Amino acid sequence: MPEVEIGVVSDFFARPVVAGIELTAPLKQGDKIHIVGHTTDLEMAVDSMQINNVTVQQANKGDAIGIKVTDRVRKGDKVYKIS
């Protein structure tokens, strides 16, 4: 499946397990993403997404979002949207 880079991980919080992502392209709830880094290889669907602690259905280029992730990710990991 083709993947398009849509952002980079800017932060990670262990409790709750949340990744902060700086978007370079739009993303909406339900999209499948692939997070890749030096020791990271995680594919998942976006179930929950927030901007400034407010739940949103979609986010645009330039937005800083937080999403729940199923495993640890690291600052600098690349985020791809699977189409």
C-alpha positions in Angstrom: 0.0 0.0 0.0 1.3 3.5 -0.8 2.3 5.7 2.1 2.6 9.5 2.2 4.6 11.3 4.8 2.2 13.5 6.8 4.3 14.5 9.9 6.8 13.9 12.6 6.5 12.9 16.2 7.3 15.9 18.4 6.7 14.4 21.8 5.7 11.2 23.6 3.9 10.7 26.9 3.9 7.3 28.6 0.7 7.9 30.7 -1.6 8.0 28.9 0.3 6.6 25.9 0.0 9.6 23.6 2.2 10.9 20.7 2.4 14.6 19.9 2.6 15.0 16.1 3.4 18.1 14.0 1.4 17.6 10.8 2.6 18.5 7.3 -0.6 17.2 5.7 -4.2 16.7 6.8 -5.3 13.8 8.9 -8.7 12.6 10.0 -10.1 10.2 12.6 -10.2 6.6 11.1 -7.2 7.1 8.9 -4.5 4.4 9.0 -1.0 5.6 9.9 2.5 4.1 10.0 5.0 5.5 12.4 8.6 4.7 11.6 11.9 5.5 13.3 15.2 4.0 14.4 13.5 1.4 16.7 9.9 2.2 15.9 7.6 0.4 13.4 4.0 0.9 14.3 0.8 0.6 12.1 -2.5 1.7 13.6 -5.8 3.4 12.9 -6.3 6.9 14.4 -9.1 6.3 17.0 -8.7 9.5 19.1 -7.2 12.8 18.1 -6.9 16.1 20.1 -5.7 19.6 19.5 -5.1 21.6 22.7 -6.9 18.9 24.7 -10.0 19.2 22.6 -11.2 16.1 20.7 -11.4 16.8 16.9 -12.4 14.7 13.9 -9.8 16.0 11.6 -6.7 18.2 11.6 -4.9 20.2 9.0 -1.4 20.9 7.8 0.5 22.8 10.4 -1.6 21.5 13.4 0.0 20.0 16.4 -2.1 17.0 17.5 -2.1 14.4 20.1 -3.1 10.8 19.3 -3.4 7.7 21.5 -0.8 5.1 20.3 -0.6 1.4 21.0 3.2 1.4 21.7 6.1 3.7 22.5 7.2 6.1 19.8 10.1 8.5 19.8 10.6 12.2 19.0 11.7 12.5 15.4 9.9 9.4 14.2 8.2 9.9 10.8 4.5 9.6 10.4 3.0 8.2 7.2 -0.7 7.9 6.1 -1.5 4.6 4.5 -3.9 5.0 1.5 
